[in-house]
Amino acid sequence: MEFFAGAYFPIDVLPKWLSNFIYLTPFPYLVFFPMKIWLEQLSLTMVFKSIIICGFWLVVFYWLANFLFKKGSKTYNAYGN
């Protein structure tokens, strides 16, 4: 996770095809993009684009968590009091 988040080295130094793939995952928005925003190396449009992508991943993981919880609740059995 930290490799794809850009914690060890900047994602910009990777080959273009690999960095484009990593930008589609939620990981660079944990470390890499907040650091770029803090260093003022991103334009305002890139900041908004990253916020939209983070919102997309938030919706995906929210839906996935609800789906798995409902599916697991159907098969859960407990014994005792």
A tleap script that builds the chain and sets N, CA, C and O, in Angstrom:
source leaprc.protein.ff14SB
mol = sequence {
  NMET GLU PHE PHE ALA GLY ALA TYR PHE PRO
  ILE ASP VAL LEU PRO LYS TRP LEU SER ASN
  PHE ILE TYR LEU THR PRO PHE PRO TYR LEU
  VAL PHE PHE PRO MET LYS ILE TRP LEU GLU
  GLN LEU SER LEU THR MET VAL PHE LYS SER
  ILE ILE ILE CYS GLY PHE TRP LEU VAL VAL
  PHE TYR TRP LEU ALA ASN PHE LEU PHE LYS
  LYS GLY SER LYS THR TYR ASN ALA TYR GLY
  CASN
}
set mol.1.N position { 0.825 -1.180 0.000 }
set mol.1.CA position { 0.000 0.000 0.000 }
set mol.1.C position { 0.873 1.248 0.000 }
set mol.1.O position { 0.603 2.188 -0.748 }
set mol.2.N position { 1.907 1.272 0.822 }
set mol.2.CA position { 2.748 2.467 0.886 }
set mol.2.C position { 3.515 2.697 -0.412 }
set mol.2.O position { 3.811 3.838 -0.768 }
set mol.3.N position { 3.836 1.613 -1.121 }
set mol.3.CA position { 4.497 1.769 -2.409 }
set mol.3.C position { 3.595 2.516 -3.376 }
set mol.3.O position { 4.030 3.462 -4.034 }
set mol.4.N position { 2.329 2.090 -3.464 }
set mol.4.CA position { 1.394 2.736 -4.376 }
set mol.4.C position { 0.927 4.093 -3.858 }
set mol.4.O position { 0.400 4.890 -4.634 }
set mol.5.N position { 1.104 4.372 -2.582 }
set mol.5.CA position { 0.702 5.660 -2.021 }
set mol.5.C position { 1.772 6.727 -2.227 }
set mol.5.O position { 1.519 7.906 -1.982 }
set mol.6.N position { 2.957 6.334 -2.673 }
set mol.6.CA position { 4.017 7.303 -2.893 }
set mol.6.C position { 4.756 7.666 -1.624 }
set mol.6.O position { 5.351 8.741 -1.551 }
set mol.7.N position { 4.737 6.801 -0.621 }
set mol.7.CA position { 5.401 7.099 0.642 }
set mol.7.C position { 6.912 6.882 0.554 }
set mol.7.O position { 7.665 7.561 1.251 }
set mol.8.N position { 7.367 5.960 -0.279 }
set mol.8.CA position { 8.793 5.665 -0.382 }
set mol.8.C position { 9.507 6.581 -1.368 }
set mol.8.O position { 10.633 7.009 -1.117 }
set mol.9.N position { 8.865 6.876 -2.469 }
set mol.9.CA position { 9.416 7.796 -3.467 }
set mol.9.C position { 8.259 8.347 -4.281 }
set mol.9.O position { 7.186 7.746 -4.310 }
set mol.10.N position { 8.458 9.482 -4.944 }
set mol.10.CA position { 7.354 10.077 -5.714 }
set mol.10.C position { 6.882 9.178 -6.844 }
set mol.10.O position { 7.678 8.503 -7.497 }
set mol.11.N position { 5.598 9.184 -7.058 }
set mol.11.CA position { 5.016 8.378 -8.137 }
set mol.11.C position { 5.421 8.934 -9.498 }
set mol.11.O position { 5.377 8.219 -10.498 }
set mol.12.N position { 5.809 10.185 -9.540 }
set mol.12.CA position { 6.196 10.817 -10.801 }
set mol.12.C position { 7.426 10.187 -11.438 }
set mol.12.O position { 7.619 10.324 -12.646 }
set mol.13.N position { 8.261 9.506 -10.671 }
set mol.13.CA position { 9.481 8.924 -11.234 }
set mol.13.C position { 9.238 7.569 -11.897 }
set mol.13.O position { 10.126 7.042 -12.567 }
set mol.14.N position { 8.072 7.013 -11.720 }
set mol.14.CA position { 7.731 5.731 -12.337 }
set mol.14.C position { 7.425 5.916 -13.818 }
set mol.14.O position { 7.149 7.034 -14.255 }
set mol.15.N position { 7.469 4.844 -14.592 }
set mol.15.CA position { 7.073 4.951 -16.004 }
set mol.15.C position { 5.629 5.447 -16.124 }
set mol.15.O position { 4.804 5.224 -15.238 }
set mol.16.N position { 5.348 6.113 -17.220 }
set mol.16.CA position { 4.046 6.758 -17.412 }
set mol.16.C position { 2.900 5.762 -17.327 }
set mol.16.O position { 1.875 6.069 -16.719 }
set mol.17.N position { 3.041 4.580 -17.917 }
set mol.17.CA position { 1.954 3.595 -17.895 }
set mol.17.C position { 1.674 3.119 -16.477 }
set mol.17.O position { 0.519 2.883 -16.120 }
set mol.18.N position { 2.718 2.976 -15.663 }
set mol.18.CA position { 2.524 2.520 -14.287 }
set mol.18.C position { 1.940 3.625 -13.419 }
set mol.18.O position { 1.074 3.368 -12.582 }
set mol.19.N position { 2.410 4.855 -13.613 }
set mol.19.CA position { 1.855 5.960 -12.817 }
set mol.19.C position { 0.395 6.222 -13.179 }
set mol.19.O position { -0.402 6.554 -12.302 }
set mol.20.N position { 0.034 6.083 -14.441 }
set mol.20.CA position { -1.373 6.248 -14.828 }
set mol.20.C position { -2.247 5.178 -14.184 }
set mol.20.O position { -3.372 5.464 -13.773 }
set mol.21.N position { -1.744 3.951 -14.091 }
set mol.21.CA position { -2.486 2.884 -13.423 }
set mol.21.C position { -2.627 3.172 -11.935 }
set mol.21.O position { -3.703 2.983 -11.368 }
set mol.22.N position { -1.563 3.624 -11.300 }
set mol.22.CA position { -1.596 3.899 -9.864 }
set mol.22.C position { -2.550 5.047 -9.549 }
set mol.22.O position { -3.205 5.029 -8.508 }
set mol.23.N position { -2.639 6.040 -10.426 }
set mol.23.CA position { -3.555 7.166 -10.201 }
set mol.23.C position { -5.011 6.725 -10.198 }
set mol.23.O position { -5.857 7.418 -9.632 }
set mol.24.N position { -5.326 5.593 -10.814 }
set mol.24.CA position { -6.697 5.093 -10.821 }
set mol.24.C position { -7.063 4.364 -9.535 }
set mol.24.O position { -8.243 4.128 -9.277 }
set mol.25.N position { -6.081 4.008 -8.732 }
set mol.25.CA position { -6.334 3.339 -7.460 }
set mol.25.C position { -6.517 4.397 -6.368 }
set mol.25.O position { -6.178 5.561 -6.582 }
set mol.26.N position { -7.043 4.014 -5.207 }
set mol.26.CA position { -7.233 5.009 -4.144 }
set mol.26.C position { -5.959 5.325 -3.365 }
set mol.26.O position { -5.969 6.243 -2.544 }
set mol.27.N position { -4.878 4.609 -3.587 }
set mol.27.CA position { -3.690 4.739 -2.756 }
set mol.27.C position { -2.940 6.063 -2.871 }
set mol.27.O position { -2.521 6.583 -1.837 }
set mol.28.N position { -2.740 6.651 -4.065 }
set mol.28.CA position { -1.969 7.900 -4.112 }
set mol.28.C position { -2.652 9.067 -3.404 }
set mol.28.O position { -2.007 10.069 -3.096 }
set mol.29.N position { -3.922 8.945 -3.151 }
set mol.29.CA position { -4.659 10.030 -2.507 }
set mol.29.C position { -4.518 9.987 -0.988 }
set mol.29.O position { -5.074 10.834 -0.289 }
set mol.30.N position { -3.771 8.994 -0.471 }
set mol.30.CA position { -3.497 8.906 0.951 }
set mol.30.C position { -2.249 9.693 1.339 }
set mol.30.O position { -2.230 10.343 2.385 }
set mol.31.N position { -1.209 9.642 0.510 }
set mol.31.CA position { 0.058 10.291 0.844 }
set mol.31.C position { 0.509 11.248 -0.254 }
set mol.31.O position { 0.827 12.405 0.019 }
set mol.32.N position { 0.537 10.764 -1.492 }
set mol.32.CA position { 1.158 11.514 -2.581 }
set mol.32.C position { 0.445 12.831 -2.887 }
set mol.32.O position { 1.085 13.882 -2.917 }
set mol.33.N position { -0.854 12.789 -3.113 }
set mol.33.CA position { -1.570 14.006 -3.465 }
set mol.33.C position { -1.665 15.009 -2.319 }
set mol.33.O position { -1.517 16.206 -2.566 }
set mol.34.N position { -1.908 14.582 -1.069 }
set mol.34.CA position { -1.878 15.583 0.006 }
set mol.34.C position { -0.518 16.276 0.126 }
set mol.34.O position { -0.454 17.471 0.417 }
set mol.35.N position { 0.563 15.534 -0.098 }
set mol.35.CA position { 1.882 16.149 -0.043 }
set mol.35.C position { 2.087 17.117 -1.200 }
set mol.35.O position { 2.669 18.186 -1.018 }
set mol.36.N position { 1.616 16.753 -2.382 }
set mol.36.CA position { 1.727 17.655 -3.537 }
set mol.36.C position { 0.904 18.929 -3.324 }
set mol.36.O position { 1.319 20.017 -3.722 }
set mol.37.N position { -0.264 18.782 -2.695 }
set mol.37.CA position { -1.094 19.957 -2.410 }
set mol.37.C position { -0.394 20.846 -1.389 }
set mol.37.O position { -0.373 22.067 -1.541 }
set mol.38.N position { 0.179 20.240 -0.348 }
set mol.38.CA position { 0.863 21.003 0.685 }
set mol.38.C position { 2.086 21.727 0.128 }
set mol.38.O position { 2.389 22.841 0.555 }
set mol.39.N position { 2.794 21.106 -0.822 }
set mol.39.CA position { 3.958 21.729 -1.448 }
set mol.39.C position { 3.578 22.685 -2.568 }
set mol.39.O position { 4.447 23.295 -3.192 }
set mol.40.N position { 2.272 22.816 -2.824 }
set mol.40.CA position { 1.726 23.705 -3.863 }
set mol.40.C position { 2.276 23.370 -5.242 }
set mol.40.O position { 2.651 24.262 -6.001 }
set mol.41.N position { 2.323 22.083 -5.561 }
set mol.41.CA position { 2.798 21.634 -6.864 }
set mol.41.C position { 1.668 21.195 -7.786 }
set mol.41.O position { 1.925 20.719 -8.892 }
set mol.42.N position { 0.422 21.346 -7.348 }
set mol.42.CA position { -0.726 20.973 -8.161 }
set mol.42.C position { -1.560 22.205 -8.475 }
set mol.42.O position { -1.680 23.125 -7.666 }
set mol.43.N position { -2.130 22.195 -9.666 }
set mol.43.CA position { -3.043 23.267 -10.025 }
set mol.43.C position { -4.385 23.041 -9.329 }
set mol.43.O position { -4.654 21.965 -8.793 }
set mol.44.N position { -5.202 24.062 -9.351 }
set mol.44.CA position { -6.505 23.974 -8.701 }
set mol.44.C position { -7.392 22.932 -9.376 }
set mol.44.O position { -8.180 22.264 -8.706 }
set mol.45.N position { -7.273 22.788 -10.682 }
set mol.45.CA position { -8.075 21.778 -11.380 }
set mol.45.C position { -7.650 20.363 -10.980 }
set mol.45.O position { -8.496 19.478 -10.850 }
set mol.46.N position { -6.352 20.144 -10.785 }
set mol.46.CA position { -5.890 18.822 -10.346 }
set mol.46.C position { -6.340 18.525 -8.920 }
set mol.46.O position { -6.618 17.375 -8.579 }
set mol.47.N position { -6.410 19.561 -8.089 }
set mol.47.CA position { -6.889 19.367 -6.720 }
set mol.47.C position { -8.349 18.930 -6.748 }
set mol.47.O position { -8.727 17.991 -6.046 }
set mol.48.N position { -9.165 19.596 -7.545 }
set mol.48.CA position { -10.579 19.228 -7.651 }
set mol.48.C position { -10.744 17.844 -8.286 }
set mol.48.O position { -11.617 17.073 -7.887 }
set mol.49.N position { -9.907 17.539 -9.269 }
set mol.49.CA position { -9.967 16.219 -9.898 }
set mol.49.C position { -9.645 15.130 -8.878 }
set mol.49.O position { -10.306 14.091 -8.853 }
set mol.50.N position { -8.645 15.356 -8.046 }
set mol.50.CA position { -8.294 14.358 -7.032 }
set mol.50.C position { -9.391 14.230 -5.981 }
set mol.50.O position { -9.628 13.132 -5.477 }
set mol.51.N position { -10.061 15.319 -5.641 }
set mol.51.CA position { -11.178 15.260 -4.696 }
set mol.51.C position { -12.332 14.453 -5.284 }
set mol.51.O position { -12.974 13.682 -4.570 }
set mol.52.N position { -12.600 14.621 -6.565 }
set mol.52.CA position { -13.662 13.862 -7.231 }
set mol.52.C position { -13.315 12.375 -7.254 }
set mol.52.O position { -14.181 11.534 -7.010 }
set mol.53.N position { -12.062 12.044 -7.545 }
set mol.53.CA position { -11.652 10.643 -7.560 }
set mol.53.C position { -11.745 10.048 -6.156 }
set mol.53.O position { -12.165 8.902 -6.000 }
set mol.54.N position { -11.361 10.810 -5.138 }
set mol.54.CA position { -11.501 10.333 -3.750 }
set mol.54.C position { -12.965 10.104 -3.407 }
set mol.54.O position { -13.297 9.125 -2.738 }
set mol.55.N position { -13.837 10.985 -3.853 }
set mol.55.CA position { -15.270 10.808 -3.624 }
set mol.55.C position { -15.799 9.562 -4.310 }
set mol.55.O position { -16.638 8.852 -3.756 }
set mol.56.N position { -15.312 9.293 -5.514 }
set mol.56.CA position { -15.703 8.081 -6.224 }
set mol.56.C position { -15.308 6.842 -5.431 }
set mol.56.O position { -16.121 5.935 -5.252 }
set mol.57.N position { -14.060 6.797 -4.953 }
set mol.57.CA position { -13.614 5.640 -4.184 }
set mol.57.C position { -14.370 5.527 -2.864 }
set mol.57.O position { -14.622 4.420 -2.388 }
set mol.58.N position { -14.728 6.648 -2.278 }
set mol.58.CA position { -15.517 6.621 -1.048 }
set mol.58.C position { -16.870 5.965 -1.289 }
set mol.58.O position { -17.313 5.148 -0.482 }
set mol.59.N position { -17.524 6.308 -2.380 }
set mol.59.CA position { -18.817 5.716 -2.726 }
set mol.59.C position { -18.658 4.226 -3.022 }
set mol.59.O position { -19.483 3.421 -2.588 }
set mol.60.N position { -17.612 3.851 -3.752 }
set mol.60.CA position { -17.385 2.439 -4.081 }
set mol.60.C position { -17.184 1.614 -2.817 }
set mol.60.O position { -17.795 0.557 -2.666 }
set mol.61.N position { -16.335 2.085 -1.910 }
set mol.61.CA position { -16.076 1.317 -0.691 }
set mol.61.C position { -17.264 1.333 0.255 }
set mol.61.O position { -17.470 0.359 0.979 }
set mol.62.N position { -18.049 2.395 0.279 }
set mol.62.CA position { -19.263 2.436 1.088 }
set mol.62.C position { -20.268 1.403 0.584 }
set mol.62.O position { -20.852 0.656 1.369 }
set mol.63.N position { -20.463 1.370 -0.734 }
set mol.63.CA position { -21.366 0.391 -1.323 }
set mol.63.C position { -20.878 -1.032 -1.060 }
set mol.63.O position { -21.674 -1.904 -0.712 }
set mol.64.N position { -19.577 -1.272 -1.224 }
set mol.64.CA position { -19.014 -2.597 -1.007 }
set mol.64.C position { -19.177 -3.044 0.453 }
set mol.64.O position { -19.517 -4.197 0.717 }
set mol.65.N position { -18.935 -2.130 1.389 }
set mol.65.CA position { -19.079 -2.477 2.808 }
set mol.65.C position { -20.528 -2.809 3.139 }
set mol.65.O position { -20.786 -3.778 3.853 }
set mol.66.N position { -21.482 -2.024 2.636 }
set mol.66.CA position { -22.898 -2.309 2.880 }
set mol.66.C position { -23.323 -3.630 2.253 }
set mol.66.O position { -24.060 -4.401 2.867 }
set mol.67.N position { -22.869 -3.892 1.052 }
set mol.67.CA position { -23.201 -5.131 0.367 }
set mol.67.C position { -22.679 -6.339 1.142 }
set mol.67.O position { -23.410 -7.304 1.366 }
set mol.68.N position { -21.420 -6.278 1.547 }
set mol.68.CA position { -20.836 -7.402 2.284 }
set mol.68.C position { -21.462 -7.562 3.657 }
set mol.68.O position { -21.619 -8.690 4.124 }
set mol.69.N position { -21.825 -6.471 4.317 }
set mol.69.CA position { -22.471 -6.563 5.623 }
set mol.69.C position { -23.834 -7.226 5.506 }
set mol.69.O position { -24.170 -8.096 6.309 }
set mol.70.N position { -24.622 -6.826 4.518 }
set mol.70.CA position { -25.943 -7.425 4.333 }
set mol.70.C position { -25.836 -8.900 3.958 }
set mol.70.O position { -26.616 -9.728 4.428 }
set mol.71.N position { -24.873 -9.215 3.114 }
set mol.71.CA position { -24.680 -10.607 2.721 }
set mol.71.C position { -24.220 -11.443 3.906 }
set mol.71.O position { -24.667 -12.579 4.066 }
set mol.72.N position { -23.348 -10.911 4.730 }
set mol.72.CA position { -22.872 -11.628 5.897 }
set mol.72.C position { -23.920 -11.739 6.984 }
set mol.72.O position { -23.938 -12.721 7.726 }
set mol.73.N position { -24.799 -10.747 7.093 }
set mol.73.CA position { -25.848 -10.786 8.111 }
set mol.73.C position { -26.875 -11.872 7.826 }
set mol.73.O position { -27.499 -12.394 8.750 }
set mol.74.N position { -27.052 -12.210 6.578 }
set mol.74.CA position { -28.014 -13.251 6.221 }
set mol.74.C position { -27.539 -14.631 6.665 }
set mol.74.O position { -28.357 -15.483 7.012 }
set mol.75.N position { -26.254 -14.856 6.658 }
set mol.75.CA position { -25.736 -16.178 6.987 }
set mol.75.C position { -25.170 -16.268 8.393 }
set mol.75.O position { -24.655 -17.320 8.771 }
set mol.76.N position { -25.245 -15.214 9.172 }
set mol.76.CA position { -24.675 -15.211 10.525 }
set mol.76.C position { -25.585 -15.994 11.472 }
set mol.76.O position { -26.800 -15.795 11.497 }
set mol.77.N position { -24.978 -16.877 12.238 }
set mol.77.CA position { -25.678 -17.654 13.252 }
set mol.77.C position { -24.913 -17.532 14.559 }
set mol.77.O position { -23.693 -17.698 14.590 }
set mol.78.N position { -25.633 -17.241 15.639 }
set mol.78.CA position { -25.010 -17.153 16.955 }
set mol.78.C position { -25.783 -18.016 17.937 }
set mol.78.O position { -27.010 -18.096 17.885 }
set mol.79.N position { -25.055 -18.652 18.823 }
set mol.79.CA position { -25.670 -19.492 19.838 }
set mol.79.C position { -25.362 -18.895 21.212 }
set mol.79.O position { -24.301 -18.306 21.417 }
set mol.80.N position { -26.265 -19.048 22.114 }
set mol.80.CA position { -26.047 -18.553 23.469 }
set mol.80.C position { -27.255 -17.790 23.962 }
set mol.80.O position { -28.382 -18.018 23.521 }
set mol.81.N position { -27.002 -16.882 24.885 }
set mol.81.CA position { -28.099 -16.114 25.482 }
set mol.81.C position { -28.631 -15.184 24.473 }
set mol.81.O position { -29.565 -14.434 24.756 }
savepdb mol mol.pdb
quit
